[in-house]
Amino acid sequence: MARFTLFISAFIILFQVHTSTLFAQSAEAEKIEHEVLRSDIEKNIYFLAADELLGRDTGTQEIDIAARYIATWFQVYGVEPADGYDSYFQNVPFERLKAPDEIAFAIGDSTYQQNRDLVLMNSFRGDLDADYIFLEYASLEELSEHDVEGKIVISRAGLADHTSPQQNFMTIGQKNEWVKEAGGKALIELYTSQQFPWQILVNFLGGDRVDLRSSDMDEDDTIPHFWMNGTIAERMEYVSESTGSAVEISVDGEEPESFYSRNVVGVIRGTDESLRDEYILLGAHYDHVGVVDGHPDPITSEYIYNGARDNAVGTAGIMAAAKYFAANPPERSLIFAAWTAEEIGLLGSRYYAENPMIPLVQTVYNLNIDGAGYNDTSKVTVIGLGRTEADDEMIAAAEAFGLEAIPDPVPEQNLFDRSDNVNFAQRGIPAPTYSMGLTDFDDEINYYYHQPTDEPHTLDYDYITRYIRSFVLAAQSIANRATAPFWLPGDVYEEAGIELFGRE
């Protein structure tokens, strides 16, 4: 009888706690529904994706107008600049790299052609002649074991544990610095990924492009850096076995142009004295891809990539969250970030991750909001559901607004590593992306994704409003959680998180 009584008592306590939690969440959802307004969301999407902003391309006056609009929104509704900063802007230094006029490249008696065989990864101009050494990945360990002083280093692209071309991209600057510090004169990486074929890579990197530059850049900051097509088996064999041969390089062309674009960053301090030094980062990129390069779309005659879905919707979500939380601050503090230059390589968020305005060790979670569009208005697609301890909060937030949270339906697309969240995940911060209802990359998605058809009047604003309200509720639930959510055991980024946060 005593055991039965204890069981009943425990059941009642658990029921009361569960009921109290559901009631609190229901009350929060009702408050969000009342204060996160469709009219605000619609207004901000229409402004950001207006023809007059010409697709918000990085490095244009139009994206600067968008940045000022977002910053003014923060200011009007009481979001503060980060401590120690006098504005909402983080100036991000870029260089516009002109495609080389000509690259002459030879290893021994073998010559290689620009774009067909190799692409230049930085702004090097000039001549170079030296012997080379082949290392498997040119890791720190390998560089410490070999004498590369005065030599050109050739290796595979990326590092041994990399599984995606995105990870290879992320190590470009790091490996360049390692080889330079070891005394190497240049770095050539053999690119072998089948996920992102060589010709697509050339289309992306072979012409004029934009990249981050060091704020104090001079000629000695980097060494020449090339990627070579290594998908040809004979080439890999030849290069690895001919180590010691001379490499001759000559690159002619215009020097790069420098400019700045801006991340827009604001902060709301949390209400709990014991939790307010922990921050939840709510991020969305506000740039897009500009205007059609060449002829207007043959069907619509449009020439502006308005980027309503990608990512005016996400930016409007950050703005809605900023307004709501300024009036209703949660227990943890919040960072609101609108990133520049996502579309050209996740560069704005990468710069912030390398130069954080709030220390990364205090940034305990990143809830990114981005997506290619939607084809199911009953869903929220969480890229990263099943990877962090905040699954319950995101699932419940979606349910509160009549939506179902689903995991990544197309893992082969590697979407987790293709948005700004990856710059924080790689450093150990749990960082899923809260996307609109995507179930497949079908004709409906492709009709709008990176197309001039992605205009504000084509959106279902009833759905978009429910989606953004659920995002706000998810952020609130995570910010009020008793303990900060971490990676689930075994995640590829768990070790980075253990190192960042000093977990046992």
N, C-alpha and C positions, 0 to 999 in steps of 0.2 A: 504493500500500500504506500509506504514511504517513497519507494522508487517511482511509483506511478504519479504521486503528488509532485515529486521533483521534476519528472518529465513534463507534466502539465504546466508547472510553473515556468520551466525553461521555454516551452512552446509559446506560452503567453508573452514572455519577455521578447522572444524573437519576433513574434507576430507584431508586437507593439512597435519594435524598432523598425521592422520592414514597413509597417503602415505609416509610421512617422516619416520615414525616408520618402516613400511614394507621395505622401501628402505634401512634403516640402518641395519635392521636384515638380509636382503638379502646380503648386503655387508659383514656383519660379517660372515654369513654362507659361503660365497665365500672365505673369508680369511681363515676360519677354514678348508675348503676343500683343500685349497692350502698348509696349513702348518701342519695339522694333517695327518701324512703320514701312509698309509697302511703298508709300509715297517717297520716303527717303531713298529706298533701294532703287526704285525706278528712276528717280531724278539723277542719282549719281551714275548709274549705268548709262543713261542717255547722254550725260555730259562727257564721261570718259570715252565713250565709243562714238562720239559725234564725228561727222565728216571733217569738221574744222580742226580736229586734232590729228588728222592725217595718219592714223594708225599708231601713234605714240612710239615712234621709232627712237631708239637710244641715240643721243647726240643731236636731237632736233629741238627747236624752240617749242614744238607742240608737246613733247614729253615734259618739258620744263613747266608748261602751263598746267599740265595734269598734276605735277608734283606740288605746285603752289596751291592748287585747289584742295588736294588732300591735306596739306599742312594747315590751310585755313580752316578746314573742317575740324582738325584736331584742336586748333586754338579756340575756335568758337565754343566747342563743347567741353573744354576744360581738361583736355589731355595735356600733360606737361612734357617739355623736352627732357631728355635723359640728364641725370645729374652731371654737372660740369659742362653742359652744352647750352649755347644761347639761342639755338634754333632747332627745328625739327629735321634739318637737312644734314646728311652725311655725304660730303662730296666724294665721289668715286672717280679716281683718275683712270682715264682710258687713253689708248692710242689707236688711231685708225691706220691699220696696216695696209699699205698698197701692195698689190700682187707684184712680185719681182718681174722685171722686164725679161730677164734671162737668168737661168741657173745652169752653170757648167759643173758637172759632178762626175768624178771618176775614181774608181778603186782599182789600182793597178792598171791593167789594159781594158777594163770594163767601164763603159760610160753609161750614164743614166740620165733620163729626161725628166724635166719638170712636169709635174702632175701625173704623167704616165707611171713614173717610178717613185717619185718622192715629192713631198710638199715641205715648205719651210714653215716652221712653227713659231718663229719670232721675227724680229725686224732686222736681222743681220744683213749688212751690206758689206762687200769687200771680198778679199781673197784669203785662202787658207790652204796650207800644204803641210801635212804631217803624217806620220805612221799611225796606224790604228790598232786598238786592242779590242777583242770581242769578249764581253762579259754576258752571262746569261740574262740578268735583269739590271745590272749596274746598281744593285742595292748597296746600302751603306756597308754591309758586311763584306760584299765582294770588292768594293772599292778599297776597303781597308786591307784586303789581302793581296792586292795587285798594285804595281807601280804604273799609274796612268799619267804621271807628270809629263806635260808636253805632247801628249798623245790625243788622238780622237777616239772617243769611246763609242762602240757600236754594241747595242743590246736589243733584247726584245722590248716591246712597249709595255709600260705599266710595271707591276710587280707580280711575284709568283702567285699570290693569293687572290689576284683580281679575276673577276668572273664576267665583267662587262666593259665595253669600250668607255662608258662614262667614268669608271674608276681609272682607266688609263689616262683619260683627259685630266683627272684631278691631280695626278702626280707629275704633270709636265714641269711645273715650276720647281717642285721639290727635287726631282731628279737632276734638273739643270743645275740647281744650286749645289747638290752633292758632288756632281762631276767637276764643277768649277772649283769647289773648295779642295778637291783632291788633286787639282792641278791639270785637269783635262782641258783640251783646247776646243772641243766641240762634242756634241752628243747626237748620235743617229740611232733612232729606235725603229726596229722592224715591226710593222703593224700587221697582225695576222687575224684579227677578229672577223668572223663570218656574220656576226649580228649586225654590223654596220659596215657593209661592203666598201672596198677601196674607192670605187667610183663615186659613191655617195659622200665619202669622206673628202674626196677631191672637190666635189661640188660645194661642200661646206667650207673648206679651208683653202682651196686653190686660187680664189679671187681676192678682191679687197675684203677685209674683215676688221672687226673691232676686238681688242683684247685689253685686259687690265695692264696698267704700267705701274712701276714703282713711282711713288711721289717724288723721289729724289733720283730718278733714273739718269744714268749717264752711260757712256759706251761700255763701261766695265761691269755693268750690273748682271748681264747674262752672257753665256757663250752661244755660238751658233747651234741651232737645234733643228733637226729634220726628222720627219717620219718617212720611212721607206716602205714600199709595198713588199711585205714579207710573205704574202700568200703563195708565192711561187716557190715550191719546195727546193728547187735547185739553187735559188738565191740564198735561202737560209743556209744551205749546206756550204755554198761557196764562201759566203761572208764569214761563217764560223770557222772555216778551215784555213782561210787566207790571212788570218790575223798577223800583223806585222807589216803588211803591204802599205804602200803610201796611198793617201787619199788627197785628191786635189779638188778644191771647192772655189767657185767664183760666183758671186751673186750681184747682179746689177739692177738698179731701179730706184724709185723715189724713196725718200726717207718718210717715216710715219708722221702723222699729225696728232697732236695731243689735244684732249678736251676733257671736260668733266660732265658727268651726269650725277643724279642724286638719289640716294635712298631717303625715304621719309620715315622717321622714327619718333615715336612718342611713348610715354610711360604713364601708367596709373599705379600709384602705390597701394598695396594691400592693407587690409584692416587688422590683420592678426599680427601682433608684435613678434611672435615666434616664427611666422611663416613669410612675412613681408619681404625678407631678403632673398627669397626664392621667386623666380620670375617664370611665367608662362609666356612664350613668344608666339604671338599670332601674326603670321606672315602671309603676304600675297604679292605677286609681281604685278606691277601696273603698266609695264611696257608691252608693246606688241611689235609687229613686223613692218609697219609703215605702209608704203604704197607699192603697187605693182611695178616691178622693174621691167618696163617694156610696154606691151600692149594691154589695154584693159581686158577684163574678163569677157570672152566672146559671147557668153550667154546673157549676162546682166549689164554689160558695158561699165561695170564698176571697176574702179582702180584703187580704192582704199580698203586696206585690211582693218576694219573697224575694231575687231577683237572684243566683241561684246561678251561672249562666253569665256574667251581666253584673253584677258582675265579681268575684264571690267566687273564681272559678277563677283569674283573673289575679292577685288579691291573694294567694291561696295560692301562686301561682307565684313571686311576689316573696319571700314568706316562706321558701319552699323554697330559693330561690337564696341568700338571706341566711344561712340555716343552713349550707348547703354551703360557701359561699365564706368564711365565718368560719373554717372548719377548713381550707380549701384556697384561700388567697388567690391570685389571678392576678397577672400582672405589672403591669397598670395598676390604679389604684384604682377602686372601685365606689361609686356612690350608689344606695341603695335608697329608693324614694319611693312611698308610698301616698297618692294624691291625694284630697282631698275635692271635692265640688261639680262633678264632671264632668257629671253628668246635667242640670245646670241651666246649662250653657254653658261647660264646661271651665275653671271659675273657679279651682279650687285650683291646678292646674298653671300657669295664667296668672299667678296671684299669685307663685308661685315663680319663674317666668321673669322677672318684673319685679323680684323681690327675692330673687335666688339666694343660697343658703347656701354654695355653692361657685361661684366666678366662672364665667360661661358660657363664657368663652374656654378654660377648662380642661376643660369638659365636651365631649368630642370625639365622643360618639355617644350616642344615646338609643334603647334597645330597649324599646318600649312593649308591654304585654301586655293586650289587651282584645278584646272581640268580642261579637257578637250571639248566638252559639251555634255549633252545628256540625250538619252534615248529611252529613259524610263522614269516617269515623274512620280513613281511610287517608291523610289530608291534614293539612298545616299551611298555612294561608293567610297569606302575608306581604303585608300592605298596604304596598307600597313596594318589593317585590322588583323588581329592574331599575332602581332609582333610586340606589342607593349601592354602594360598592365592597365591601360585606360580603356580597354574594349567595352567594358560594361557601361562606362559613362557615355561613350559615343553611341552605342546601341540604344540606350535608354533615351538619349537626347533626340535621336531620329524618331523613335516611337512616340515621343511626346507630341510630335507634330505630324503624326500619321504616316511616317516614312519608315522604311526598312533599311538598316545599315548592312551592306554586303561587302565582302572582301574583294580584292583585285580580281576581276574576271578574266584578265588577259595577262597572266604573269610572264608570258613569253615576250611581252613588250617592255618588260623591265621598267615600268612606270615609276616605281619607288625612287629609282636613281636618276629620274629625268626631270625632276622639279627642284625648287630651291631647298626643300627639306633635306636633301642629301648632303648639302654642305654642313648641316648641323648633325645629321646622323653619323657621318664619318668621324666627327669629333666626339661622339658618344652621347649626344642629346637625343632621347627618344623623339621621333619626328615623323608621324604619319601625315598624309595629305587627305583632307576632307573634300571630296569631289562630288560633283553632281552625279545623278543616276546614270552611270555608264555600265552597260552589260556586254558590249562588244564594240569593236571598231567597224561599224556597219555603214551603210550608205547614208543614214541620217547623220551620223557623226561626221563622216568625211565630207558631206555637203557643206558643212560650216567650218570645220577645223582648218585654221589658217587659210581661209578663203574670204574673198570680198563679200560673200553672202552673210557673214557673221555680224549682223547689224542689230541694234537694240530692239527694233520693232518686231523681230522674229522670236522673241523670248516669251515664255509662259511665266508671267510675273506672279501668279498665284503660287506656282511651284517654287520659283526662285525665292520668294519670300519665306515659305515654309522651310526651305533648305537653309537659308541664312539664319533664320531663327533657331533652327536646330544646331547650327554651328555655334551660335552664341551660348546656347544652353550647354553644349558639350564643353566649351571653354570654361564656363562658370563651374561646372561640376568638377572638372580637372583642377581648377584653381582652388577649389574648396576642399579637395581631397585631404584626408588626414596625413597621408604620406605621398610624396611625389611619385608618380608612376614611372617605372623603369622598363627596360627591355625585358621581354620574356627570355628565359634561359635558352641558350643556344643560338640566339640571333647573331647574324654576321657582325653587327655593330655592338654587341654586348661588351666585348673586351675593351673597346674604346670608351664605353660608358663607365666601366669599372675603373679605368685609369683616370678619366676626367674627374669623377666624383669621389675617388679614393675609397671605393666600396671594397669590402672584403670578399 
